[in-house]
Amino acid sequence: MGVTYVPVARVGEIKPGEVKPIELGGREALLVENGGNYYVCDRLCPHEGVDLRTGVVEQAQIRCANHGYRFDLATGACTMPPGGPPLTVLPVEIRGEEICVKLEW
């Protein structure tokens, strides 16, 4: 069985630091741009289910606006407080001018 990558946007379509809601396989997610890199993560904070669309993106992390939990956008690891529940992240690949996401839900 082959790997399924789904196009979600075009390169340059979202501005630096922007968070764009997308839907992948019936699940809500976020496409995030930070420092020229693109990331895709679950839309809800794993701590209390708060929508991360209102979160702050900086230094390849997203901070939940509700309780300040920070998550590494590449790995999903909770960096503050350490050891908190991880955020689900999906692999992103640039194919030509398209930002594609590997479906792994």
N, C-alpha and C positions, 0 to 999 in steps of 0.2 A: 504494500500500500504506500502511495506517495505522500509526501508532506504537503499539507494544504496551507498556502499563503493567500490571504485575502487583501486586495487593495482597499485602503481606507481613506486615502487623501493623496494629493500630489505634493511633491517637494516644493516648499515655499508657500504652500497654501495657508499654513498657520504661522502666525508671527512668533518671534522669540518670546518664550515664557508663557505662551498661550496654552490653554487647556480646552480641548474640543471634545464634547461628548460624541461617542459613536456607539453603534450596536454591532455585536459580534456573536453570531450563533444564538440569537435570542437573549443575549446578556448585555447589560449596559457596561460600557467601558469608557476610558478617557484616552485620547491621543494627546501627548504632551511634547512640546518642543522646549529644549533647554540646551543652550550652548551649541546649537547646530546639530544636536542629536535628537532623535525621535524615540519616544517610549510609549508603550501602551500598558495600562493598568486597570484593575477593577475600579469601577466608579465609586464604590462605597468603602469607607474606612472599615477595616476589620475589627476595630475596637468597639464602636457602637453604631456602625452603619450610617454614619454621617456622609453626605454627598461631598466627595473630594473636589468637585468642580469649583467650589469656593476656596479650595486650598491655595497655598502660596508655593510657587515653584522657585527653587534656588539651589544652586550647586548640585544638580542631578538628584534632588530630593523634592518630595512634595510634603507639605505640612498641613495636617488637618486643621481647619479653622475652629473646630469645636474644642478639642483638648490639647492641641499642639503636638500630637504624635507626628513623627517624621519618618518617612519611608524612602529608602534608596530606590530610585526609579529603574535601575538596572537589575537589581536582585530581589526587590520587594522587602528586604530586611528592615525591621523597625529599628531606627537608630536613636530614637528618643521617645519614651524611656527605653533603654536597651532591653532587649528580650521580649518586647511586646509582640503581639500577633503580627505575622508578616502580611504584606499586601500582595495579591496575585498580580504578577506581571507576565506579559507575553513577549516572545522574541519578535523583533522588528527587523525587516530587511528592506533596503532601498533597491528597487528593480527599475532601472531607467529613471523615469521621473515620478514613479509611484512609490508611496510608502505602503509596504505590505506587512501584514501581521500573521504570524503562525498561529493557527487555531489549536489551542491546547486546553480548553476548559474541560 
